[in-house]
Amino acid sequence: MFASSGCAGETAIVNIAPDEARRILERTCDRVKLRANANGECFGGEIMDSLREAGVELGANHFEILQTRSLLVRSMELLGEEYPAEILQDYDNRIPLSAALRFLNEAIEGTGAQRS
């Protein structure tokens, strides 16, 4: 499906990143902070749940939410995570809130870099 559109898919990601993705990611940060336990930890899956909820609250469509997730996964890879998609699906192991916020803040900064 995307093979024929090639560059058009890339353009779509750049178009969403500065506007919608930044707002979705910022709202996701707020939601993840609320979900953290008393020890300052959250499940990786809660990051993705928060991202979905933030996107829905802001009126983003499903595709925009998936593009934002891709941006987050790429940012996590840049920070050295070997299997970021697995972390975002994990409800068995908690991660420090500081790590979750670092991933999200890196993705937010990535939206600013794409804007220029």
C-alpha positions as CSV (number, residue, x, y, z in Angstrom):
1,M,0.0,0.0,0.0
2,F,2.7,2.5,0.9
3,A,5.3,1.1,-1.5
4,S,3.8,3.0,-4.4
5,S,3.5,6.3,-2.5
6,G,7.1,6.3,-1.2
7,C,7.9,9.9,-0.6
8,A,4.3,10.8,0.0
9,G,4.3,8.7,3.1
10,E,7.4,10.6,4.4
11,T,5.7,13.9,3.7
12,A,2.7,12.9,5.7
13,I,4.8,12.1,8.7
14,V,6.6,15.5,8.5
15,N,3.2,17.2,8.1
16,I,1.8,15.7,11.2
17,A,4.9,15.9,13.4
18,P,5.1,19.6,14.1
19,D,1.4,20.2,14.6
20,E,-0.6,17.2,15.9
21,A,2.2,14.9,17.1
22,R,3.7,17.6,19.4
23,R,0.3,18.2,21.1
24,I,-0.4,14.5,21.4
25,L,3.0,13.8,22.9
26,E,2.7,16.7,25.4
27,R,-0.7,15.4,26.5
28,T,0.7,11.9,26.7
29,C,3.4,13.1,29.1
30,D,0.7,14.5,31.4
31,R,-1.2,11.3,31.3
32,V,1.8,9.0,32.0
33,K,2.7,11.1,35.1
34,L,-0.8,10.4,36.4
35,R,-0.6,6.7,35.8
36,A,2.8,6.3,37.6
37,N,2.7,4.4,40.8
38,A,4.1,5.6,44.2
39,N,7.6,4.3,43.3
40,G,7.7,6.5,40.1
41,E,7.2,3.6,37.7
42,C,4.8,2.8,34.9
43,F,4.2,0.0,32.5
44,G,5.4,0.6,29.0
45,G,2.0,-0.3,27.7
46,E,0.6,2.6,29.7
47,I,2.6,5.0,27.5
48,M,0.9,3.7,24.4
49,D,-2.5,3.7,26.2
50,S,-1.9,7.3,27.2
51,L,-0.8,8.2,23.7
52,R,-4.0,6.8,22.2
53,E,-6.2,8.6,24.8
54,A,-4.4,11.9,24.2
55,G,-4.9,11.5,20.5
56,V,-8.6,10.8,20.8
57,E,-9.0,13.8,23.2
58,L,-7.4,16.1,20.7
59,G,-9.5,14.8,17.8
60,A,-6.7,13.0,15.9
61,N,-7.6,10.3,13.6
62,H,-6.3,6.7,13.9
63,F,-3.6,7.3,11.2
64,E,-2.3,10.4,13.0
65,I,-2.0,8.5,16.2
66,L,-0.1,5.7,14.5
67,Q,2.3,8.3,12.9
68,T,2.9,9.7,16.4
69,R,3.6,6.3,17.7
70,S,6.2,5.8,14.9
71,L,7.8,9.0,15.9
72,L,8.0,7.9,19.5
73,V,9.5,4.5,18.5
74,R,12.1,6.2,16.4
75,S,13.0,8.5,19.3
76,M,13.3,5.5,21.6
77,E,15.6,3.8,19.2
78,L,17.8,7.0,19.0
79,L,18.1,6.8,22.8
80,G,19.4,3.2,22.6
81,E,16.4,1.0,23.1
82,E,16.8,-2.1,21.1
83,Y,13.1,-3.2,21.1
84,P,11.0,0.0,21.6
85,A,7.8,-1.5,20.2
86,E,7.9,-4.3,22.7
87,I,8.3,-1.8,25.6
88,L,5.2,0.0,24.4
89,Q,3.2,-3.3,24.6
90,D,4.6,-4.5,27.9
91,Y,2.2,-4.7,30.9
92,D,4.4,-7.1,32.9
93,N,7.5,-5.0,33.7
94,R,7.5,-1.5,35.0
95,I,9.9,1.1,33.8
96,P,11.0,4.3,35.6
97,L,8.8,7.3,35.0
98,S,12.0,9.2,34.2
99,A,12.7,6.8,31.3
100,A,9.2,7.1,30.0
101,L,9.4,10.9,30.1
102,R,12.8,10.9,28.5
103,F,11.4,8.9,25.5
104,L,8.4,11.3,25.2
105,N,10.6,14.4,25.5
106,E,13.0,13.2,22.9
107,A,10.0,12.6,20.5
108,I,8.7,16.1,21.3
109,E,12.1,17.6,20.6
110,G,12.1,15.6,17.3
111,T,8.9,17.4,16.2
112,G,10.6,20.8,16.7
113,A,13.6,19.7,14.7
114,Q,11.4,18.6,11.8
115,R,9.6,22.0,11.9
116,S,12.6,24.0,10.7
